[in-house]
Amino acid sequence: RASALRDAARQAAHELKNPLTPIRFAVARLKREAPSALAETVEGLATETARLEALARNFSQFGKLPEGPRSRVDVGELVRYTARASVPESMPLTVHVDEDLPMVWGHHDALQRAVSNVVLNAVEACREAGHGAIAVQVGRAECDGRDAVSLAVTDTGPGIAPERVARMWEPYVTYKAGGTGLGMAIARQTVLAHDGKVFAESAPGAGTTIRFVLPVGAEEPGAQPPAANLTREEA
């Protein structure tokens, strides 16, 4: 079933991308040349084109598993950067990363997208509540008897009903207007591709915690040694 859904997503991404390129060029020309009376209409076209491009990207990301060579990933630094880039300055954010964490052998960009999807969901939850804060914790863990790194994103938003928690990882299931239902599915798919596990804890009025557990993994033969590890500090 997962393979069939990925095939459908790849096809949808392909079908969307083909017409979007000339549409984007046409909208850019209209912005330059259209009379001021049409400015609002052109802006609407630009907004909807951007929305379709984001949709195509989501389909494309879900349609393929992480590929290419792996490298050593500093999950703590990845999480610090992603959280600070994704959470507005006006929203309270705390990030704590344990010292001397092992590196994870994996796909940096795919993992960053997975973390970003979760953090952005937390931001939306806090906005829905009209207030809120986000806390991110990264530390040591175990996964099926192997050394692992755990990262948890907690928000103080409105929380999620139990029946929705059970389905939140399924592709194309969304309760947000304009949502694709692929953000959490992409995150889960990425973690599972790294032999990891995903967990969700939530209840109405109690906020939500999403946790990934990523095994350190074995390095591939001939891999280049990593750069010196950066000093970790509590944000």
Secondary structure as the mmCIF struct_conf table of DSSP 4:
data_model
#
loop_
_struct_conf.conf_type_id
_struct_conf.id
_struct_conf.beg_label_comp_id
_struct_conf.beg_label_asym_id
_struct_conf.beg_label_seq_id
_struct_conf.end_label_comp_id
_struct_conf.end_label_asym_id
_struct_conf.end_label_seq_id
HELX_RH_AL_P HELX_RH_AL_P1 ALA A 2 GLU A 33
BEND BEND1 ALA A 34 ALA A 34
HELX_RH_3T_P HELX_RH_3T_P1 SER A 36 LEU A 38
HELX_RH_AL_P HELX_RH_AL_P2 ALA A 39 PHE A 62
TURN_TY1_P TURN_TY1_P1 GLY A 63 GLY A 63
BEND BEND2 LYS A 64 LYS A 64
BEND BEND3 GLY A 68 GLY A 68
STRN STRN1 SER A 71 VAL A 73
HELX_RH_AL_P HELX_RH_AL_P3 VAL A 75 SER A 86
BEND BEND4 VAL A 87 VAL A 87
TURN_TY1_P TURN_TY1_P2 GLU A 89 SER A 90
BEND BEND5 MET A 91 MET A 91
STRN STRN2 LEU A 93 VAL A 97
BEND BEND6 GLU A 99 ASP A 100
HELX_LH_PP_P HELX_LH_PP_P1 LEU A 101 MET A 103
STRN STRN3 VAL A 104 GLY A 106
HELX_RH_AL_P HELX_RH_AL_P4 HIS A 108 ALA A 129
TURN_TY1_P TURN_TY1_P3 GLY A 130 GLY A 130
BEND BEND7 HIS A 131 HIS A 131
STRN STRN4 ILE A 134 CYS A 143
TURN_TY1_P TURN_TY1_P4 ASP A 144 GLY A 145
STRN STRN5 ARG A 146 ASP A 155
BEND BEND8 GLY A 157 PRO A 158
HELX_RH_AL_P HELX_RH_AL_P5 PRO A 162 VAL A 165
TURN_TY1_P TURN_TY1_P5 ALA A 166 TRP A 169
BEND BEND9 GLU A 170 GLU A 170
TURN_TY1_P TURN_TY1_P6 PRO A 171 TYR A 172
BEND BEND10 LYS A 176 LYS A 176
TURN_TY1_P TURN_TY1_P7 ALA A 177 GLY A 178
BEND BEND11 GLY A 181 GLY A 181
HELX_RH_AL_P HELX_RH_AL_P6 GLY A 183 ALA A 193
TURN_TY1_P TURN_TY1_P8 HIS A 194 ASP A 195
STRN STRN6 LYS A 197 SER A 202
TURN_TY1_P TURN_TY1_P9 PRO A 204 GLY A 205
BEND BEND12 ALA A 206 ALA A 206
STRN STRN7 THR A 208 PRO A 215
HELX_LH_PP_P HELX_LH_PP_P2 ALA A 218 GLU A 220
TURN_TY1_P TURN_TY1_P10 PRO A 221 GLY A 222
HELX_LH_PP_P HELX_LH_PP_P3 ALA A 223 ARG A 232
#
